[in-house]
Amino acid sequence: MRSMEIRQSFLDFFLNKKHEIVTSAPLLPESPNLLFTNAGMNQFVPFFLGDQQAPFPRASDTQKCIRAGGKHNDLEDVGFDTYHHTFFEMLGNWSFGDYFKKEAIEWSWELLTEVWKFPPERLYATVYKPGEGEPANFDQEAHDIWTRIFEKAGLDPKIHLVNGDKKDNFWMMGETGPCGPCSELHIDLTPEGNSQGSLVNADSHLCIEIWNLVFIQFNADREGNFTPLAAQHVDTGMGFERVAAVIQSTNGFTDFSRPTSNYDTDVFSPIFEKVQELSGKSYQSTLPPDGKTTNDQEEIDIAFRVIGDHLRALCFSIADGILPGNGDRNYVLRRILRRGIRYGRTLGFEKPFFHLLAPTLIQQMGDFFPELKKRKELIIKTLLSEENSFNKTLDRGIDLFTREVSDLKTGEQLSGSFAFKL
């Protein structure tokens, strides 16, 4: 299943469940507390807080997100593994005082197992069980719903249901405000597929979270009280690139012999093909052990992943009116571009190249996200201008460093003042 089919089938599924399909909010958030829109629920916060009346009882969308800078910062991890991104899409569905746990849980199972054909025996669900001193009670309602689902599928709920504490299974908007337990769906990616739930929430790439269902039913106050809300809400989130990786890396769940990778999907393949064409280098999907490269191909593959990810963050941000600059989110975007340029040197790019990659991304995703096509000229112009400026700075720095090193005598080190100047 192609990624565009995955996205569309998700939206079609919830359209059939009478959800309003809303467009993604811009990456430029309304909240002054955020650098970028970083979650699907950002645009719905006023509804959950009760500041605004939701114009529809239920909604679904795919939300453009960036996590770089601030509390959520994945920038320096990008390139060194198979799943970190600065830019990603978050698939989600919401209920604003309408349906609750029964529908949210049953529909998640229906979409995964009946529409996308996830093997039921490889799926595990988590439910909230508070530890000592943690809020609320055991989520018996979610537990009972999942028990019925697993029993109907011929699976043992004692194995496929895993309890989680506040850290893993209780969501809070902040120190105070709307909050509630969550239930996550995880998939066993081991070759045998019989980990018996032992890898759930164990930080293993062989068992990963697919979908998080948040049940907003309490209000937390400053005294530590958790009071039931007058209206209960549902907020779910599913990483689009991760789902594509699971489906495509396993050849539709027929082959679990190799690790899944978000970068080994058709989300990134058009970009990688263009990078290969321009650089003459090839992508081999290698990963550095423990984050430390041991050969040239690992360096090359890191550069491919960095460039592929950062191109997406840059193009979508510029399309949403966020330009590289010197302040706040603008500086974060400039850092993303400059990091990409530095890794481009690994592939032999001495001149601007991001602006040459942008049309590939725009053609790939512009039909679903028309803002890319609408602002194509601005995207290309901005990338070229920023690249030209930074390449000059980078070349001057490299030249200065080379001359300083050549003047060093045996045993001498670079001075602190020179390092500061550099």
C-alpha positions as CSV (number, residue, x, y, z in Angstrom):
1,M,0.0,0.0,0.0
2,R,1.4,3.4,-1.0
3,S,1.7,6.1,1.5
4,M,-0.8,8.3,-0.2
5,E,-3.3,5.4,-0.1
6,I,-2.6,5.0,3.6
7,R,-3.3,8.6,4.3
8,Q,-6.5,8.7,2.2
9,S,-7.8,5.4,3.6
10,F,-7.4,6.8,7.1
11,L,-9.4,9.9,6.2
12,D,-12.0,7.9,4.3
13,F,-12.5,5.6,7.2
14,F,-13.4,8.4,9.6
15,L,-15.4,10.2,7.0
16,N,-17.6,7.1,6.9
17,K,-17.8,7.3,10.7
18,K,-19.3,10.8,10.3
19,H,-16.2,12.8,11.1
20,E,-15.6,16.3,9.6
21,I,-12.4,16.0,7.6
22,V,-10.5,19.2,8.4
23,T,-7.4,20.6,6.7
24,S,-4.1,20.6,8.5
25,A,-3.4,23.7,10.6
26,P,-0.3,25.7,9.4
27,L,3.1,25.0,11.0
28,L,3.0,28.5,12.3
29,P,1.0,28.0,15.5
30,E,-1.6,30.3,17.0
31,S,-0.3,29.6,20.5
32,P,2.5,31.9,21.7
33,N,3.9,29.1,23.7
34,L,4.9,27.0,20.6
35,L,7.7,27.4,18.1
36,F,5.9,25.2,15.6
37,T,2.7,23.2,15.4
38,N,3.9,19.9,17.0
39,A,0.8,17.8,17.5
40,G,-2.5,17.1,15.8
41,M,-4.5,18.4,18.7
42,N,-2.9,21.9,18.7
43,Q,-5.7,23.5,16.6
44,F,-8.4,22.0,18.8
45,V,-7.0,23.1,22.2
46,P,-9.7,25.9,22.6
47,F,-12.4,23.2,22.2
48,F,-10.9,21.1,24.9
49,L,-10.4,24.1,27.3
50,G,-14.0,25.2,26.7
51,D,-12.9,28.5,25.3
52,Q,-14.7,27.9,22.0
53,Q,-17.6,25.7,20.9
54,A,-16.5,23.1,18.5
55,P,-18.3,23.6,15.1
56,F,-18.6,19.8,14.7
57,P,-18.9,16.9,17.2
58,R,-16.1,14.8,15.7
59,A,-13.2,15.5,13.3
60,S,-10.3,13.8,11.6
61,D,-7.2,15.1,9.7
62,T,-3.5,14.6,9.0
63,Q,-1.6,17.4,10.7
64,K,1.8,18.8,9.6
65,C,4.1,18.8,12.6
66,I,7.6,20.0,13.4
67,R,9.6,19.0,16.5
68,A,12.8,21.0,16.6
69,G,13.7,23.4,19.3
70,G,12.0,23.9,22.6
71,K,10.6,21.0,24.7
72,H,10.3,18.7,21.7
73,N,13.6,18.7,19.9
74,D,14.6,15.8,17.7
75,L,16.9,17.8,15.4
76,E,20.3,16.3,16.4
77,D,18.9,12.7,16.3
78,V,17.7,12.9,12.7
79,G,19.9,10.8,10.4
80,F,21.2,8.5,13.1
81,D,18.3,6.1,13.3
82,T,15.3,5.0,11.3
83,Y,12.5,7.0,12.9
84,H,13.5,10.5,14.1
85,H,12.2,13.4,12.1
86,T,11.9,17.2,12.4
87,F,8.9,17.2,10.1
88,F,6.2,14.5,10.1
89,E,2.5,14.0,9.7
90,M,0.2,13.0,12.5
91,L,-3.0,11.2,11.6
92,G,-5.8,11.7,14.1
93,N,-9.4,11.6,15.0
94,W,-11.2,13.6,17.7
95,S,-14.5,13.6,19.6
96,F,-15.6,16.8,21.2
97,G,-18.1,15.6,23.9
98,D,-19.5,13.1,21.4
99,Y,-18.3,9.4,21.4
100,F,-15.8,8.1,23.9
101,K,-13.8,5.0,24.7
102,K,-16.0,2.3,23.2
103,E,-16.1,3.8,19.7
104,A,-12.5,5.1,19.7
105,I,-11.1,1.7,20.7
106,E,-13.4,-0.4,18.4
107,W,-12.7,1.8,15.4
108,S,-8.9,1.7,16.0
109,W,-9.1,-2.1,15.9
110,E,-11.3,-2.1,12.9
111,L,-9.1,0.2,10.8
112,L,-5.9,-1.6,11.7
113,T,-7.1,-5.2,11.4
114,E,-9.9,-5.0,8.8
115,V,-8.9,-2.2,6.5
116,W,-5.1,-2.2,6.7
117,K,-4.9,-5.9,7.6
118,F,-2.5,-5.7,10.6
119,P,-2.1,-9.2,12.0
120,P,-4.2,-9.2,15.1
121,E,-1.9,-11.6,16.9
122,R,1.0,-9.1,16.6
123,L,-1.0,-6.3,18.3
124,Y,-0.9,-5.3,21.9
125,A,-2.9,-2.6,23.8
126,T,-2.0,-0.7,26.9
127,V,-4.3,0.6,29.6
128,Y,-3.7,3.0,32.5
129,K,-3.0,1.5,35.9
130,P,-1.8,4.2,38.3
131,G,1.3,3.7,40.4
132,E,1.4,4.8,44.0
133,G,0.5,8.4,44.4
134,E,-0.5,8.7,40.7
135,P,-3.9,10.2,39.7
136,A,-7.2,8.6,39.0
137,N,-8.1,4.9,39.0
138,F,-7.4,1.9,36.9
139,D,-9.0,2.3,33.5
140,Q,-11.4,-0.6,33.9
141,E,-13.6,0.7,31.1
142,A,-10.9,0.5,28.5
143,H,-9.6,-2.8,29.9
144,D,-13.1,-4.4,29.5
145,I,-13.5,-3.1,25.9
146,W,-10.1,-4.5,24.9
147,T,-10.8,-7.7,26.7
148,R,-13.9,-8.3,24.6
149,I,-12.0,-7.4,21.4
150,F,-9.1,-9.7,22.0
151,E,-11.4,-12.6,23.1
152,K,-13.5,-12.2,19.9
153,A,-10.3,-12.4,17.9
154,G,-9.3,-15.6,19.7
155,L,-6.5,-13.9,21.6
156,D,-5.7,-14.0,25.3
157,P,-6.3,-10.6,26.8
158,K,-4.0,-11.5,29.7
159,I,-1.2,-11.5,27.1
160,H,-2.3,-8.8,24.7
161,L,-3.3,-6.3,27.4
162,V,-0.5,-4.5,29.2
163,N,-0.8,-2.0,32.0
164,G,1.0,1.3,32.1
165,D,1.6,3.9,34.7
166,K,1.3,7.7,34.4
167,K,4.5,8.0,32.4
168,D,3.2,5.9,29.6
169,N,-0.5,6.0,29.9
170,F,-1.8,9.2,31.3
171,W,-1.9,12.4,29.2
172,M,-1.8,15.9,30.6
173,M,-2.1,19.2,28.6
174,G,0.0,20.9,31.3
175,E,0.5,20.9,35.0
176,T,-3.2,21.8,35.2
177,G,-6.2,21.6,32.9
178,P,-7.8,18.8,30.8
179,C,-6.2,15.4,31.1
180,G,-6.9,11.7,31.1
181,P,-5.8,8.1,30.6
182,C,-4.7,6.8,27.3
183,S,-4.6,3.5,25.5
184,E,-1.8,2.7,23.1
185,L,-1.6,0.1,20.3
186,H,1.7,-1.5,19.8
187,I,2.9,-4.0,17.1
188,D,5.3,-6.8,17.6
189,L,7.9,-6.7,14.8
190,T,10.0,-9.6,15.8
191,P,10.5,-12.2,13.1
192,E,8.5,-14.8,15.1
193,G,5.9,-12.4,16.3
194,N,5.5,-14.0,19.7
195,S,7.1,-11.7,22.1
196,Q,4.0,-12.1,24.4
197,G,3.9,-8.4,25.3
198,S,7.3,-8.4,26.9
199,L,8.6,-5.7,24.6
200,V,5.7,-3.2,25.0
201,N,7.1,0.1,26.3
202,A,10.5,-1.5,26.6
203,D,12.1,1.0,24.2
204,S,12.6,-1.7,21.6
205,H,12.6,-1.2,17.8
206,L,11.0,-4.6,17.6
207,C,7.8,-3.5,19.3
208,I,6.6,0.0,18.5
209,E,3.7,2.2,19.3
210,I,1.3,2.7,16.4
211,W,-1.6,4.7,17.8
212,N,-2.3,6.6,20.9
213,L,-5.9,7.0,22.1
214,V,-6.3,9.7,24.7
215,F,-9.4,9.9,26.8
216,I,-9.8,13.4,28.1
217,Q,-12.1,13.1,31.1
218,F,-10.5,15.0,34.0
219,N,-9.5,18.5,35.0
220,A,-6.3,18.8,37.0
221,D,-6.1,21.8,39.5
222,R,-3.2,23.3,41.3
223,E,-4.0,21.4,44.5
224,G,-3.5,18.0,42.7
225,N,-7.2,17.2,42.4
226,F,-8.5,15.4,39.3
227,T,-12.2,16.3,38.8
228,P,-14.4,14.7,36.1
229,L,-15.1,17.0,33.2
230,A,-18.7,17.8,32.3
231,A,-18.0,16.6,28.7
232,Q,-15.6,13.8,27.8
233,H,-13.4,14.1,24.7
234,V,-11.2,11.8,22.5
235,D,-7.8,12.8,21.0
236,T,-5.9,10.3,19.0
237,G,-2.6,10.4,17.2
238,M,-0.8,8.1,14.8
239,G,2.5,8.7,13.1
240,F,1.9,8.6,9.4
241,E,5.5,7.8,8.4
242,R,5.7,5.0,11.0
243,V,2.6,3.3,9.7
244,A,3.9,3.5,6.2
245,A,7.2,1.9,7.4
246,V,5.4,-1.0,9.1
247,I,3.2,-1.7,6.1
248,Q,5.9,-1.3,3.4
249,S,9.0,-2.6,5.2
250,T,7.1,-5.9,5.9
251,N,5.8,-6.1,2.3
252,G,2.2,-6.0,3.6
253,F,2.9,-8.0,6.8
254,T,4.4,-11.0,4.9
255,D,8.1,-10.5,5.8
256,F,9.3,-9.5,9.2
257,S,12.9,-10.5,8.6
258,R,14.4,-6.9,8.4
259,P,14.0,-3.8,10.6
260,T,11.4,-1.3,9.6
261,S,12.6,2.1,8.6
262,N,10.6,5.3,7.9
263,Y,13.2,6.2,5.4
264,D,12.7,2.9,3.4
265,T,9.3,4.0,2.2
266,D,7.8,5.9,-0.7
267,V,7.6,8.9,1.6
268,F,11.3,9.4,1.1
269,S,12.2,7.4,-2.0
270,P,11.5,10.1,-4.6
271,I,13.7,12.5,-2.7
272,F,16.5,9.9,-2.3
273,E,16.3,9.1,-6.0
274,K,16.8,12.8,-6.8
275,V,19.7,13.1,-4.3
276,Q,21.3,10.0,-5.9
277,E,20.9,11.6,-9.4
278,L,22.6,14.9,-8.3
279,S,25.3,13.4,-6.1
280,G,26.2,10.2,-7.8
281,K,26.1,8.5,-4.4
282,S,23.7,5.7,-3.5
283,Y,21.6,5.1,-0.4
284,Q,22.1,1.7,1.2
285,S,20.0,1.9,4.4
286,T,23.0,1.3,6.7
287,L,22.9,2.5,10.3
288,P,25.9,3.5,12.6
289,P,26.2,1.2,15.6
290,D,25.6,3.1,18.8
291,G,25.4,6.3,16.8
292,K,29.1,6.2,15.7
293,T,29.9,5.7,12.1
294,T,32.4,3.1,11.1
295,N,32.6,3.5,7.3
296,D,32.0,5.8,4.5
297,Q,28.6,4.3,3.5
298,E,27.2,4.9,7.0
299,E,28.3,8.6,6.6
300,I,26.6,8.7,3.2
301,D,23.3,7.2,4.5
302,I,23.2,9.5,7.5
303,A,23.5,12.4,5.0
304,F,20.7,11.1,2.9
305,R,18.4,10.8,5.9
306,V,19.3,14.3,7.2
307,I,18.7,15.9,3.8
308,G,15.5,14.0,3.1
309,D,14.0,15.0,6.4
310,H,15.3,18.6,6.5
311,L,14.0,19.2,2.9
312,R,10.5,18.4,4.1
313,A,10.7,20.6,7.2
314,L,12.1,23.5,5.1
315,C,9.6,23.4,2.2
316,F,6.5,23.0,4.4
317,S,7.7,25.7,6.8
318,I,8.4,28.2,4.0
319,A,5.0,27.4,2.4
320,D,3.3,28.2,5.7
321,G,5.1,31.6,6.0
322,I,8.0,30.6,8.3
323,L,11.3,31.8,6.7
324,P,14.9,31.2,7.9
325,G,16.0,34.1,10.1
326,N,17.6,35.1,13.3
327,G,14.8,34.9,15.9
328,D,12.9,32.1,17.5
329,R,11.4,29.6,15.0
330,N,13.1,31.4,12.1
331,Y,16.5,30.7,13.6
332,V,15.5,27.1,14.2
333,L,14.6,26.8,10.5
334,R,17.9,28.4,9.6
335,R,19.7,25.8,11.8
336,I,17.9,23.0,10.0
337,L,19.0,24.3,6.6
338,R,22.6,24.8,7.7
339,R,22.7,21.3,9.2
340,G,21.4,19.9,5.9
341,I,24.0,21.9,3.9
342,R,26.9,20.6,6.1
343,Y,25.7,17.0,5.6
344,G,25.5,17.8,1.9
345,R,29.2,18.2,1.8
346,T,29.5,14.5,2.7
347,L,27.8,13.8,-0.6
348,G,30.0,16.2,-2.5
349,F,27.6,19.1,-2.7
350,E,29.8,22.2,-2.7
351,K,27.2,24.4,-4.3
352,P,23.5,25.0,-3.5
353,F,21.4,21.9,-3.9
354,F,18.3,22.1,-1.7
355,H,16.5,24.3,-4.2
356,L,17.1,21.5,-6.8
357,L,15.4,19.0,-4.6
358,A,12.4,21.1,-3.7
359,P,10.5,20.5,-7.0
360,T,10.6,16.7,-6.4
361,L,8.9,17.1,-3.0
362,I,6.4,19.6,-4.3
363,Q,5.5,17.3,-7.2
364,Q,5.2,14.4,-4.7
365,M,3.0,16.1,-2.1
366,G,1.6,19.2,-3.7
367,D,-1.7,17.6,-4.7
368,F,-2.6,16.9,-1.1
369,F,-0.9,20.0,0.3
370,P,-1.6,22.6,-2.3
371,E,0.2,25.3,-0.4
372,L,3.5,23.7,-1.7
373,K,2.5,24.3,-5.3
374,K,1.1,27.8,-4.5
375,R,4.4,28.9,-3.0
376,K,6.8,26.9,-5.1
377,E,8.7,30.0,-6.4
378,L,9.1,31.4,-2.8
379,I,10.3,28.0,-1.6
380,I,13.0,27.7,-4.3
381,K,14.0,31.3,-4.1
382,T,14.4,31.2,-0.3
383,L,16.4,28.0,-0.3
384,L,18.8,29.2,-3.0
385,S,19.4,32.6,-1.2
386,E,20.0,31.0,2.2
387,E,22.2,28.3,0.7
388,N,24.3,30.8,-1.2
389,S,24.8,32.9,1.9
390,F,25.8,30.0,4.2
391,N,28.0,28.3,1.6
392,K,30.1,31.5,1.5
393,T,30.4,31.6,5.3
394,L,31.2,27.9,5.4
395,D,33.9,28.2,2.7
396,R,35.5,31.1,4.5
397,G,35.5,29.1,7.7
398,I,37.1,26.1,6.1
399,D,39.7,28.2,4.3
400,L,40.5,30.0,7.6
401,F,40.8,26.7,9.5
402,T,43.0,25.1,6.8
403,R,45.4,28.0,6.8
404,E,45.6,28.1,10.6
405,V,46.3,24.4,10.9
406,S,49.0,24.6,8.2
407,D,50.8,27.2,10.3
408,L,50.8,25.1,13.4
409,K,54.2,23.7,14.5
410,T,54.6,20.2,15.7
411,G,52.9,19.7,19.1
412,E,51.0,23.0,18.9
413,Q,47.2,23.2,19.3
414,L,44.6,25.7,18.0
415,S,44.2,28.6,20.4
416,G,41.0,29.3,22.2
417,S,40.8,32.7,20.6
418,F,41.0,31.2,17.1
419,A,38.3,28.7,18.0
420,F,36.1,31.5,19.2
421,K,36.7,33.5,16.0
422,L,35.9,30.4,13.9
